[in-house]
Amino acid sequence: MRDRVDVAVIGAGAAGLAGAISAGRRGATVAVLERLPSIGKKLLATGGGRCNLLNDNLSAADYTSTDPGLVASVLDRYGRDEIRAFFEGLGLRLQTDDAGRVYPATNQAASVLKVLELEAGRLGIGLETRFEVEKLGAGGGRFEVRAADGRQVDARAVILAGGGRSYPALGSDGSGYGLAASFGHRIVTPVPSAVPVAVKVRMGHYLQGQRMRVRAESRIGGRTVQRAEGEVLFTPYGLSGTAILDVSESVSIALNRDGRQDVSIVIDLLPFMTEEEVAAEFSRRLAAGWAPQDLTSGLLPEKFCLFMPQVFRELGFAPGKEKAADTAGLLGAALKAREYRVEGTRGWNEAEFTSGGVDAREVKPGTLESKLRPGLYLAGEVLDVQGGRGGFNLAWAWASGFVAGLESQPGRPVYIPG
Ligand SMILES: Cc1cc2nc3c(=O)[nH]c(=O)nc-3n(C[C@H](O)[C@H](O)[C@H](O)COP(=O)(O)OP(=O)(O)OC[C@H]3O[C@@H](n4cnc5c(N)ncnc54)[C@H](O)[C@@H]3O)c2cc1C
């Protein structure tokens, strides 16, 4: 292991590897310091093992951050085309689905990691595993990066790419925040995001394992904050599925950061029909004498048959006694906007990413250098920048890593891959 380098990179995830490669291409000597026994462990788990590495509709509008301008400043320098060109230049064939999600043509996250490793090898980048950075000292214009076991690396610049707190078994245990805070950086309270939620579903035991296409929205204090279309999955504890994960950020911030209780998720169980269409259909069925337990047959999965008498009771109906049109309207509304009060989110082991992190206003737009400590660069999920699901978080990791790497070794010619 080299103990004196130009650039030390903390974390061998997506952002750290991109940063190391871009610094290496500028001629820097680079050491990547990774606490786990192997590199890119989270990368291998992304996209269900397929690695959704980018979204072709990439834009700064798809991110939330304490400094949205920071995201734009990075994506302007290193956006969709540059990310595509980077991977294609490494020999990785890409494929894109209808939603703009970009994957390796091999459908294997391992291919992504392999081309990054090959490039790091060509550039002579040192990859140090089992190097758990515990302390980051600075003095005399240089940094001293110290591991828990006493090993030490001296560097002119440091890229802090330790990730957030989600899925700690994949490496990111939140220690990057402590390292940034040791230089005075403010940490926006990290909360789990893209995470399932705990709700009480009446008759939920019948619905367990049921998946269906829905529209979902998060409501905080009665106000709609996020909307998504996708899948809901009824689970023993509550709700999961893509639509729930996509609205979970606002839910998690409200519950886990702001301590609010007035948090709910509203689900449209019949997104393929308007409220009027649903009411007309129920009206017809009621007029024809359909029993409550049969009313949703052909519209909702059959498990809901068991659930309908309960909905009737909730709405205070006595079947047969109400006017069909009124009943149909209320039933339709109950299924088009079913509100579940959220009791909590699941934890870090089930969160795809972290919302919060190092305050993005404390790094310089366009360069990602810390405003508090020259020579320190921050990249990836450690910063308070979060994208939607669909390739946006990895896109941020590549883009910010690449920019931090370039800036950490300024003034040298950019390497052209051969
Ligand atoms: C299951 C799962 C699936 C996902 N799928 C997708 C997807 O398909 N598309 C997408 O865009 N996003 C996806 N994400 C989110 C995406 O993986 C992350 O946003 C992205 O990997 C963040 O990259 P990073 O380099 O900033 O952090 P990480 O990938 O978390 O890397 C940080 C690295 O730093 C190391 N480290 C941390 N602290 C220290 C320390 N003190 N010393 C040394 N090393 C340290 C960690 O071990 C880790 O290897 C997924 C996330 C999960 C959990």
Ligand as a Chemical Component Dictionary entry (heavy atoms), coordinates in Angstrom:
data_LIG
# 
_chem_comp.id                   LIG 
_chem_comp.type                 NON-POLYMER 
_chem_comp.pdbx_formal_charge   0 
_chem_comp.three_letter_code    LIG 
# 
loop_
_chem_comp_atom.comp_id 
_chem_comp_atom.atom_id 
_chem_comp_atom.alt_atom_id 
_chem_comp_atom.type_symbol 
_chem_comp_atom.charge 
_chem_comp_atom.model_Cartn_x 
_chem_comp_atom.model_Cartn_y 
_chem_comp_atom.model_Cartn_z 
_chem_comp_atom.pdbx_ordinal 
LIG C1  C1  C 0 -30.694 -2.672 -2.379 1  
LIG C2  C2  C 0 -30.416 -1.377 -3.093 2  
LIG C3  C3  C 0 -30.711 -1.261 -4.434 3  
LIG C4  C4  C 0 -30.470 -0.049 -5.095 4  
LIG N1  N1  N 0 -30.714 0.012  -6.434 5  
LIG C5  C5  C 0 -30.433 1.158  -7.098 6  
LIG C6  C6  C 0 -30.574 1.228  -8.520 7  
LIG O1  O1  O 0 -30.858 0.218  -9.194 8  
LIG N2  N2  N 0 -30.345 2.429  -9.128 9  
LIG C7  C7  C 0 -29.958 3.543  -8.414 10 
LIG O2  O2  O 0 -29.766 4.598  -9.013 11 
LIG N3  N3  N 0 -29.766 3.488  -7.095 12 
LIG C8  C8  C 0 -29.970 2.324  -6.413 13 
LIG N4  N4  N 0 -29.744 2.266  -5.064 14 
LIG C9  C9  C 0 -29.143 3.441  -4.395 15 
LIG C10 C10 C 0 -27.638 3.504  -4.773 16 
LIG O3  O3  O 0 -27.089 2.208  -4.648 17 
LIG C11 C11 C 0 -26.860 4.458  -3.862 18 
LIG O4  O4  O 0 -27.450 5.732  -3.871 19 
LIG C12 C12 C 0 -25.412 4.576  -4.354 20 
LIG O5  O5  O 0 -24.800 3.306  -4.357 21 
LIG C13 C13 C 0 -24.613 5.513  -3.476 22 
LIG O6  O6  O 0 -23.272 5.453  -3.883 23 
LIG P1  P1  P 0 -22.120 5.970  -2.920 24 
LIG O7  O7  O 0 -20.846 5.620  -3.607 25 
LIG O8  O8  O 0 -22.366 7.365  -2.522 26 
LIG O9  O9  O 0 -22.288 5.102  -1.592 27 
LIG P2  P2  P 0 -22.115 3.493  -1.375 28 
LIG O10 O10 O 0 -22.387 2.744  -2.615 29 
LIG O11 O11 O 0 -22.914 3.208  -0.172 30 
LIG O12 O12 O 0 -20.582 3.355  -1.072 31 
LIG C14 C14 C 0 -19.968 3.848  0.089  32 
LIG C15 C15 C 0 -18.766 2.991  0.384  33 
LIG O13 O13 O 0 -18.016 3.603  1.427  34 
LIG C16 C16 C 0 -17.601 2.607  2.332  35 
LIG N5  N5  N 0 -17.359 3.265  3.617  36 
LIG C17 C17 C 0 -18.279 3.875  4.398  37 
LIG N6  N6  N 0 -17.677 4.394  5.491  38 
LIG C18 C18 C 0 -16.368 4.096  5.393  39 
LIG C19 C19 C 0 -15.239 4.353  6.219  40 
LIG N7  N7  N 0 -15.349 5.004  7.370  41 
LIG N8  N8  N 0 -14.030 3.896  5.812  42 
LIG C20 C20 C 0 -13.895 3.219  4.644  43 
LIG N9  N9  N 0 -14.921 2.939  3.829  44 
LIG C21 C21 C 0 -16.154 3.381  4.198  45 
LIG C22 C22 C 0 -18.740 1.619  2.334  46 
LIG O14 O14 O 0 -18.351 0.356  2.814  47 
LIG C23 C23 C 0 -19.168 1.611  0.887  48 
LIG O15 O15 O 0 -18.487 0.634  0.135  49 
LIG C24 C24 C 0 -29.958 1.062  -4.389 50 
LIG C25 C25 C 0 -29.664 0.934  -3.037 51 
LIG C26 C26 C 0 -29.888 -0.267 -2.381 52 
LIG C27 C27 C 0 -29.522 -0.379 -0.921 53 
# 
loop_
_chem_comp_bond.comp_id 
_chem_comp_bond.atom_id_1 
_chem_comp_bond.atom_id_2 
_chem_comp_bond.value_order 
_chem_comp_bond.pdbx_ordinal 
LIG C1  C2  SING 1  
LIG C2  C3  SING 2  
LIG C2  C26 DOUB 3  
LIG C3  C4  DOUB 4  
LIG C4  N1  SING 5  
LIG C4  C24 SING 6  
LIG N1  C5  DOUB 7  
LIG C5  C6  SING 8  
LIG C5  C8  SING 9  
LIG C6  O1  DOUB 10 
LIG C6  N2  SING 11 
LIG N2  C7  SING 12 
LIG C7  O2  DOUB 13 
LIG C7  N3  SING 14 
LIG N3  C8  DOUB 15 
LIG C8  N4  SING 16 
LIG N4  C9  SING 17 
LIG N4  C24 SING 18 
LIG C9  C10 SING 19 
LIG C10 O3  SING 20 
LIG C10 C11 SING 21 
LIG C11 O4  SING 22 
LIG C11 C12 SING 23 
LIG C12 O5  SING 24 
LIG C12 C13 SING 25 
LIG C13 O6  SING 26 
LIG O6  P1  SING 27 
LIG P1  O7  DOUB 28 
LIG P1  O8  SING 29 
LIG P1  O9  SING 30 
LIG O9  P2  SING 31 
LIG P2  O10 DOUB 32 
LIG P2  O11 SING 33 
LIG P2  O12 SING 34 
LIG O12 C14 SING 35 
LIG C14 C15 SING 36 
LIG C15 O13 SING 37 
LIG C15 C23 SING 38 
LIG O13 C16 SING 39 
LIG C16 N5  SING 40 
LIG C16 C22 SING 41 
LIG N5  C17 SING 42 
LIG N5  C21 SING 43 
LIG C17 N6  DOUB 44 
LIG N6  C18 SING 45 
LIG C18 C19 SING 46 
LIG C18 C21 DOUB 47 
LIG C19 N7  SING 48 
LIG C19 N8  DOUB 49 
LIG N8  C20 SING 50 
LIG C20 N9  DOUB 51 
LIG N9  C21 SING 52 
LIG C22 O14 SING 53 
LIG C22 C23 SING 54 
LIG C23 O15 SING 55 
LIG C24 C25 DOUB 56 
LIG C25 C26 SING 57 
LIG C26 C27 SING 58 
# 
